[in-house]
Amino acid sequence: SHEDKSPRYILTLKNCAVRDEGSKVNKRYLKKSGSGGEGGDKNEVGGSFHVFSVYQRPIATVTTTTSNNNKISNGGGDAQGDDEGEIIPLLRFSTQSLAEKTQWMTLISQSCAYCDSEEFAIQQQFKKEEEEALLRSPNKKRGTLPNLIFETPTVPLRSMPSGRNLTKMGKSYMKKSGSKDAAHSNKIQYPPSKPMHRQASPSYLSDGAHPQNYRGMFNLLIIILVISNFRLLLDTVSKHGFILDELRFSLQGFSEGFSEAPLDNFPFVSGLLVVQAFVVFAYLIEKALSKGWVSTWFGMLLHFINTNATLVVVIMIVWYHIQHPIVGAGLVMQATITWMKLISYNHANSDYRQNLATHKATLALVKDLDEEGLQISYPMNITLKNIYYFWFAPTLTYQIAFPRTPYIRWGKVVTHTLHLFISATLVAFLAAQVVAPNLDLLIKDLEANKGELRYQVIADYLLKLSITSTYIWLLGFYGFFHCFMNLTAELLRFGDRVFYQDWWNAREVSAYWRLWNMPVHYWLVRHLYFPSVRVGFSKTGATFVVFFFSAILHEVLISVPCHNLQIWSFLAMMGQLPLIFITKMIDKRMPNSSIGNFIFWISFCFIGQPMAMLLYTIDYWEHNQEMVEVIEEKTPKLLATIASIFGASSKL
């Protein structure tokens, strides 16, 4: 599986203690032991589950230990006197060995005591300063480029010896020179007999060489990449002309049609207003539930109807009133996001409503809360401001309070906006200048061959589109997941900005799906995977449910805007399951191998995406063949047939 270099969250044991929660009988062990005629003993190892937990202590009972072993209490005694109603459980453990439980409780309790000491605070400050110094001063050799670093270097933990030991250790590292003129000598001693070969060493590119810095080679590859792709762009411009000139006139006619009758020619606006109505209805339903105006079952029924109507109504609007695929895709995407947000909003508030102490556990695990977040509780969170903050926030999973930054950094806002504009411009240019002309040639081949193509022709188009589609995908990822989501987070002071992790290093296909889209991953884990496990599915069965759900959703997001129900996206998603099995088996037999990463890149970028473009273009052409014949009389075939898929025409 994918190996993270560091944990995402670090929970210290400050203001914590350990609680002994006794033991419970392991019925399966007793039953298995007694099947041979001999009854099992619950006192044997495996006969019982010995349970203990770590909890957050009330502030009044915290005792701090200073460096002089003096204890300062803030108003309470030891952990035995903690009020059960005031503590907040954090983690719960169980083991089948009483000896292991005793050892773990001793170790963790000592760690809790240490985390409340002054020495721990000093060490944390020292570690922070060391990390900052290490990042400011990367290790490099004179005359070479700085190291090519793709991840934050690991900072070694150092102990802090006492002053007496430090003095003793320092004396052993001192040496006095035997030369009287050592301080004044500047003569270079380089005789002709000085040995140049002093030890056996491998070549720099050999397997046994020490790790090398390949930044210069990396820069060369960047130059080669830019030059080769610039030649590709020049080739497309010479063959098809500068497509953006035609795009400008198409967008001008597109906007004029909207201005004449916005509600008829621009149902996208109507769809957005419908989505907002369902958001307000969700707030009103939850408000009624929190006040007790409706029963729980009836309120959840209203939530079910309202949430699913959000997606169904918008799909109907797109299917019957929006012919432009890009406009329809934008509206369906927005409705899908709102649908997933409302499901999370309903589930989370149902949990808060049924157990009013749940929000305390939530707040205990969330850091960087503002003053409002520290004081909030259910049903104080049931407000229009709260639900719309969640609707705008770059997340799909609702919680009663989110980590917040202290202020908006307007410099970051400008930077992310500029990067987003550049990314979107490059995507539009590549789609109109490279992808659309090649797909236009595909349409001509389909018309010339009466809808039939040879495998050699399809392979040729795959090679033509593979590099450009990869660029578009990477630019789209950077523009949306980094620029747009960070821009939204900055404006909303949304603190947790881990919208993705290093999916590009994935050695397994499953690691990619876990890492490339963290908001969707969190939603699937919380609202689909674990609910499936709770109703009786195995882990494998729950994983299948997740992929089956994702496959259907991907197909809806593509087929509905194109007004042509197909199963290509569904099959592509379900086809990930064999790839997951293959890459896991490769990684298990050959740990740290790059074979799985090669399979991931080839399957996604050089086969999957260009093949999807070809298949959906062929289906779209077949579905709209009669429409194309009418439009060909008024507009160029390029804009009439293909460019509407990529936003280069408004006539379809």
N, C-alpha and C positions, 0 to 999 in steps of 0.2 A: 504494500500500500504506500501511498505518498507519505514521506517522512518530513514533518515540519521541523525546522531548525530550532524553533522556540515556541513555547505555549502562547496562545492568544491572550489569555488572561492569567495574571498571577495573583492569587488570593493569599495574603499573608495571614498569620494566625494572631495578629494583634487584636486585643480585646476579645479573645476566644478562650474556650475551655472544652474539656472532654467530658462526656456524660456516659456512664455505664448503663446500658439499657437491658441488661440481663441476657437471657438466652431463650431460644425456642427449639422445640424438638424437630429433628429432621425426619419426617414421617417416611420419606422414600428410603432413607438409609435403614430405618428400623424394619420396614417391610421387606427390603431386599435381604437383610441379614436374617430375618426370621423365616424366609422361604425354604431354607434348607433344614428346618426343624429346630433351629436354635434361635431363641429370641434375641434381638439386638439390644445393646445397652446404650442408653442415651448419654451416659458419661464417657463413652469411648469417643475417640477422635472421629468426627463425622456424624456422630449421633445427635448433635445439637448445633444450631447456629448461634454463636455468641456475638451479640450486637453491641455497638457503641457508636456514638455520634460526636461531631464537632459542632458547637453552637456559639453564637455571638452573645457575649455577656451583657447585662445591663451596665450602662455607663457608671452608675453609682458604685459598682462593686469592683472596678478595675484597680489592680494593685501594680504599681510601677516599681521595678527594681533598679537601683542606681549602680554605678560602677563600684561604690563602696559597700555593696551588699546591704544597703539600707532600703527598706520597703516603705513606699509612700502610698497610702490608701486614699482613694477619692470618696470614701464614705461607706465602704462595705467590707465584708470579711472574705473568706475563701469561697471557692466555687460551690461548696456544699450548701451555702446559704443563698444561692441565687434563686430568685422567684421563678417557678416554672411558667408562670403566665407572662413574664417579661422577656424571657430568652427567645432568640430567633434561631431555629435549627438551620444549619448550612449543609453539612454532609453526614451521611449515615453509612456505616461499614458493618460487615458481618464476616465472620470466619468460623471454620469448623473446629478450630483448635483454641482451647482456653488459654494455653500458654502464649500463642500468637496474639491473642486479644490483649493479654496483660502487657506484653512487650510493646505493642503498638500504642496502647493507652499511656504507658510510661513515656515513650518517645515523644508522642504528640503533646502531652502535657508539659514536658520540659521545653518543647519548642514554643508552646504558647507563652510560657514564662519568659523565655528569651526574647520573644517578639515584643514584650512589654518593657524591655530594659533599654537603658540609654545606649548600651553598646550596639544594639541592633539599629537604632536610629543613626548612630555615627557611621556604621558600616553601609547603610543604605545611601547616605549622602556621599560617602567615599566612592561607592560604586557608580553613582550618577555622574560625579565629576570625572571619573576615569573613562566612562563611556563617551562623554563629550570631548575629552582630550584625544581619545583614540580616533574618533570620527574627524576631528579637525586636522590631525597629523597622520595621514596614511603612510604606511611603510613603503618606501621606494628607494631605488638605487640611483646614484648619480649618473646622469647622461641617458637615462631611460625614461619612457613614458610611465605615468602612474599606473598602478595595477588596475586591471579591469575587474571591478567589484560589482557583482550582481545581487549581493545580499549584505545585510548589516553584519560586520565581523563580530564574532563571539568574544565577549569580554571575560577573561579568566577571573574567577573569584579568588581573592587573596585574603589571607588571615591578617589580623591586626595584632602583632605581638606587643607586649608591654614595653615600657621605656627601658627597663633593665635588660631584657632580652635583646631589644633592638641595638642597644649599645654594645653588647657582647658580640652580636652577629656582625656588626659593622667593622669591628677590629679585625676580623678574619679576612676581610676583603681589602686590606691595605698592603702596599708593597713600595719599598723605597728603592729608587734607582741607584745602581752602583757607580755611575759616571758622574764626576764632579761638574762637567760642562754640559750636562744633558739639557739644561734650560736654555742654553745659548747656541746649541748646535743646529745649523740649518743646511749642512752639506748633504747632498744626495749621494748615497752609497749605492752605486750600480755598476759593479765590476763586470768585465766580459765573461767571467766564469759563473755569473749568477745563474742558478738553475731555473729554467722556465717550466719544466715538467716535474711537479712535486708529488702528485698522487694519481692513482687510477680513477678516472672520471669518465662517465658516458657522454656522448654527444647530446646537445640540447634537445634534439627531437627524438632521442631514444626513449624506450620504455622506462629505463632505470634512472632517467634524469629527474632532478627535482622539479617541482611545479614551476611552469614558465608563465611569463606575462605576454599574452598575444594581442595586446591592444593595437600594435602597429598593423598586424595582419587583419584585425577587425576593421581598422580604418580603410585598408586596401579593399576589403570586401564591400564596404559602404560605397567607395568610389566606383568600383566595378558595377554595383547594383544601380547606382544613379545613372551612369553612362549607358548601360544596356537598356534600361527602361526609358531613358530619354530618346534613344533611337527607336524604340517601339512606338512612342507617342508621335514622333516625327513621321513614322511610316503610316500610322492611322490618319494623321492630318493630311498627308499627301494623297491618300486613297479616298478619304471620305469628306475632306474639308474640315473646317473648324465648326464642330457641332453646336457650340454654345451660341453662335449667331442665330441658328434656328430655334434654339431653346428660348432665347430672349423674346422672339416674336410669339412663340407658343404660350409662354407665361403671360404675355400682355393680353392675348385673347382670353386666356383662362380667367384673369382678374376682371375683365370687362363683363364676362358672363355672370360672375358673382355679384357685381354691383347692380345689375339689372333686376335680379330677383334673388335676394340672399337666401330666403328660406327654401325656395325651390331649387336653385342652382348650387346652393351651399348647405346641404343637409348636415354637413359636419358640425356646423354651429348648433343646429337643432339636437343632434346627438349628444353634444357636450352638455347642453342644458338638461337633457333627459338624465344624463349621468348625475348631474348635481342634484336633481330632484330625488334620486334614489339615495344619495348620501344623506340628504336632510331627513328622508323617511327613516333611515337607519338610526339616526340620532333620536328622532321622536319615539320610535319603538323602544329603544333602550331607556329613554327617559321614563316612559310609561312603566317599564319593568322595574326600574329602580324605585319608583314611587309606589309600586304595588297597585297601579291602576288596572293592570291586566294580569292574568295568571301566567305562570312561567311557560306552560306548554303552548298557550295561545300566542304569547309574545315571541317564542322561538319559531312558531309556525309563520308568523308575520315576517320575522327576520329571514326565514328560508325563502319565502315568496319574493320579498323585496330584493334580496341579494341575487338570486338567480334571474330575476326579471331585468336586473342591470345588464347582464350579458345577452339575454335572449332578445330584448327589445332593440338593442344596438345592432345585433346581427341582422335583424329584420330590416332596420333602416339601411344598413350597408347593402344588403342583398337586393332590395327593391328600389333604392333611391340614389345610391352612389355607384357610378360606373367606373370611376377612376380608381385603379387598384391602390395607388399610393395613399390617396385620401382615405379610402376605405380601410386600408391597413392601419393607418394612424388612429382612426376612431375605434376599430376593434381592439387595438393594443391598449388604448386608454380605458376602454370598458373592461378588458380582461384584468388590468392592473387594479381598477376599482373593485371588481368582483372579488379578487383575492384579498384586497385590503378589508373589505366588509366581512368576509368570512373570518379573518383574523380578529377583527373588531368584535364580532359577535361571540366567538369562542372565548376570547380573553375576558371580556366583561361577564360572560356567564360564569367563568371560574371565579372572578372577583366577587360576583353576586352570591354565589353559593358558599364561598368561604371568605369572609371579610378579612381574615388574617393573611390572605394570600399576598395582598399588596405589600405587607411588611417584609415578607421574604423577597419580593421583587426589589424593593428599595434597598434592602441589605446587600444585594448582589450588584447593584448598579452604582457606578462611580460617576463623579463629575456632574452631579445633579445641581440645578440652580435652586434658589430658595423656594420657588413654587413647587418644584418636583419633590423636595424634601418633606413638604407638608401635605401633599395630595393623598387622597384616599378615595375609595369608592363610596358613594356615587358622586364625589366632587369632580371626577374626571368626565362626567357626562355633560359636556357643553359643546356648542357649535365650534368654539375656538379649538377645543381639544381634538375633535374629530377632523376638522379641516387642517390642523397642523399635521395630523397623521396622514391625511390624504395628500398633502403636498410633500411630506417628508420622503426621503429616498430609502424607504423600507417597505416591506410588505407585512411585517409582523407587528401587531399592536402590543403595547405594554403601557402601564399606567403612567410611566415617566421615562424619558429618554436622557442619555448623557448629553450635556449641553456645553458649548464653548462660551467663554465669558463675553465675547463681543464679535462683531462682524469685521473681518479683515478685507477692506475694500480693494486693496491691492491684489489679493487672491481672486476677488470677484472679477476684476478686469482681466487678469491673466487667464482664468478659466474661460471667460467669455471669448477672448481672442482665440484661444486654442480650439474652442468648440466651433467657431466660425471657420477657421482654417480647415479643420477636419471635415466639416460638412461640405465646404467648397470643393475639397479634393475628392470626396466621395461622389458628388454630383458630376464633377468633371470626368473622372474615370468611367463612371457609368454611362455618360452621354458620349464620350469620345472613343472609348474602347469597347465596352460591353455591348451597347446598343448597335453599333455598326456590324459587329460579328453576329449578333442575333438577327439582324436584318438580312444578312447573307444566308443564315440558316432558313429563314422564311422563304427566300428565293429558291433555295435548294428544295424545300418542301413542295413549293408550287411547281417546280420543274419536274420533280419526280413523283407528283401526285400523292404527297404525304408519306413517302417511303424514303428511308435513308440507309445507306450501308454502314457497317460498323466502322470502316476506315474513316468515313466522313465524321461520324460522331466522335471518334478518338481525336481527329484533327481539331474539332471545335473545343473538346475538353482541354487540349494543350493550349489553345489560343486564350481560353478564359481562365485557366487555373491561376496564373500569377496575378492577373488583375483582380479576380474575385478574392484572392488572399489579401491583397492590399485594401480592398474595400472592407473586408471583414475586420481587419486589424484597425483601420481608421475608424470604422463604426464602433468597435469596442472601445477604443481610446476616447472617441468623442462622447459616447453615451456614458459608459461606466466610470470614466475618470473625470472628464471635463464637466459634463452636464450634471452628474450626480454630486460631484464635489461643489459645483456652483450652487446647486439647490441646498446642499448641506450648509454651505457657508452663509447663505442668505437666511436660513432658518436656525443657524447656530446648532445644527445637529452634530453631535460629538463623534459618534462611532462611524468612521468613514472607511471601514474595511469592506468595500463593495466587491472586491475580488482579491484573490491571492495568486500565487505564482503558478497559474495553471499551465503556462508555457513549459514548465519543467516536469509536467506529469508523465510518469512512466506507465501509468495505467489509464485507460479511458474513463474508468470510474472516478479517478482522482480529478480529471478535467471537469466532470459534471459537478463535483463537490466544490470546486475552487473558482470557477470562472464567473459565476453569478451567485454571490453570497445571499442577496435578499431572497431570491427564489429558492435557494438551497435551505435557508432557515425556514421558509414557509412550508416547503415540502416535508421537512423533518418534523416540524411542530404540528402541522394540521393534516398531514396525510400518512406519513410513515408510522409514527408512534400511535396515532389512532387505529391504524390497521393492525399493529401489533397488539394493542389492548383488546381488540375484538376477536383475537385468536389467530391471526396470520403469523406464520413464521417470518424470520428476518428475510429469507429469500422471497417468500410470497409478498411481503410488504414492499420489497425492492421492485418486484415485478409490477405491483400496483402503481408505484410511483412512476415507473417508465411508461406504463400503459396510459396513465393520466397525462403525462408530458407529451406523449405521441399524439393523443387526440387534440390537445391544446395547440400543438405546433401545426397540425393540419387545419384546424379552424382558423388560425391566424393567417394562413396563406390561401387556403381554398376559398374562404368566404369573400375576401376582397377581390379575388380573381373570378368570382362567380362560376366556379368550376370545381365541383367536389371531386377530389382525387385522393389517393392514399400514399403519395410519394413521401411526404414528410412523416406520415405515420410509420411507413415501412423503414425509413431511414432511422427513426428513433428506436424502433424495436430491434433494428439491426445492430444497435449498440450493445445489446446483451451478449451476442457471441464475441464481439470485440473485447468486451470487459473480461470475459472468461479467458480469452487467448492471452491478453496482455497481463492478467494476473498470474497465469501459469508461467509466462516467460519471466516475469519479475521474481517469481518464487524460485525458479530453477537457476536464473542468472541475475542475482541481486545487483542493483546499481547499473544494470545494462541500459543502453540507450535505444535498444530495439523497440521497446514499447513506445518511446517518445517518437521514433520515426513512424511507427504505425499510426499513431495519433495524428501527426501532421499530414501524412499522405492521405489518410481516410477522410479527414475533415476539409483540407484546403485544396488538394489536387485531384480529388475524385468526387467527394460529397457535394460541395457547393457548386462547382461548374456543372455537374450532372443535374442538380436541382434546377439550375437556370435553364438548361436545355429541355428538361422534361416539362417544366411548367410553361415555357415558351411554346413548345409544340402543342400542349393541351390548350393554352390560351388562343393560339392561332386556329386550331380546329374548332373551338367553341365560338369564336368571333369571325369565322370566315365570311359569312354573309355580310356582317357589319363592315369588314375590311374592304369588300368590293365597293360598297357605297362611298366610304371615306376616301378611297384611293383617288376619286375624281377631284377632291378638294384639297388634300394635303399630301405631302411626300409620304411615300410608303414607310420610310424609316420612322417618322413621327406617328403615323397612323397605327402601325402594327406593334412596334416594339417599345418605343420610347415612353409610352404611357405606363409601362411596368416600372420604369425607373424615373418617372416624373418629368419626362421630356416632352409631353404632349398632354393636352386637356380634351381632346376630341373624343376619346373612347370613354 
